[in-house]
Amino acid sequence: MSAPDGEAGRDPGRESGHDTVSGRHRDRMIGLFLLAAALFNPPLLGLFGVEGRVLGVPALYVWVFGLWVAVIALAALAGRKR
């Protein structure tokens, strides 16, 4: 039995329009989420809850906002088309 029209030449590994690029994108975003969840967890944040300051700003604030910027930048890199 031959394949129906439109499905000839279709890769059997692809699922209804999803290709490996979107799969890699999804995997990168999941990895980024897990990394951010690990870096923003309270035990790690407690390490920066000391009285130290960086350029007059509490170390905890520098850590949180620095990570926030890094996660946004990584998401932008992971989300752009190549």
Protein Blocks (a to p, Z undefined) as FASTA:
>chain_A
ZZdehigoiafkbgghiafklmmmmmmmmmmmmmmmmmmpmklmmmmmcfbdeehiafkl
mmmmmmmmmmmmmmmmmmpcZZ
